[in-house]
Amino acid sequence: MVRYLLPLAIFVVLAGFMWKGLSLNPRDVPSPLVGKPAPQFQLSQLHQAEKTVSRDANLGKVWLLNVWASWCVSCRQEHPVLMQLARTGEVPIYGLNYKDERQDAIKWLADFGNPYLVSAHDYNGRVGVDYGVYGVPETYVIDKQGVIRYKHTGPVTPQALRETILPLVRELKG
Amino acid sequence: MKKILLLALLCLPFSLPSLVQAKVAEYTSGDPEIHGRVMSVSEELRCLVCQGQSLADSNSDFAKDMRAQIQEMMEGGMNDRQVVDFMVQRYGDYVRYRPPFKATTLLLWFGPFILLGVGVAVLYTNVLRRRKQIKEIPLTDDEHRRAAELLKEGSGENKA
């Protein structure tokens, strides 16, 4: 009996692992920054280059940092979701405009709408590297103490927003 | 002579792309020592956007930016270890092709040996069980006689 059941058991276990593997996203790399203070930055604002935007200016509130670029195709996909979220005013969205030309980025926002309170202009991408950005778009949930609580890689979907990001934001707001 | 010329012409298209690629991969400053270090460190780091390639292998924008950043950090005086630590802090242990030895990676390091041990144990018990199953069956007198006859026949044929 064991002789027949054993291969079957091995098959079931293997199939289980492979089935799980099918649903995993290989580009989803766990970020070591979750649970750690968000890296400091001070960058010029996209629209008003003479003004700056920094992490510390947001201490005391829960906010989203959304990494985007005008050259990023999937950013267009998530853009309506961010616009919708911005209209509800539930949580402030800050943009990190990543490796982008200033005029291109401003034009992109003019064309599609601007969900961001302020966008930081990370022209050489160094702040992006500090945040462990490797694909755009990426979205970080940052709490009142300036700690990264969640990172979403890839376009924010309505489902991710509804089931993960917004519940977390509400919890962090307390 | 004509043949050689033809051969050279045929080889041309193969040599051209490599020339072009070499130009694309050229990003290092004059210092050959730093170039060597950038390459050896980027061999050890995973290109996160291109599955299964190191930062040194890949020509993606991400890898190029990373190599440029590594070079800049090295020119700024960081040693190889500090550069790797910098990347691990931001991208996690996953960026390293040689995972560090720690609690979460124990299974990764010892898994193959555990599997090997399990395999040896299964083999050992199987061999033992087999050995027990083999019984000495003594031959009857009749079989002894037949065996002797067969042996005699065989040796007789050999002689003939």
Interface residues (C-beta under 8 A of the other chain):
Chain A: P26 R27 V29 P30 S31 P32 L33 K99 G125 R126 V129 D130 Y131 G132 Y134 G135
Chain B: L48 V49 Q51 F62 D65 M66 Q69 V88 Q89 R90 Y91 G92 D93 Y94
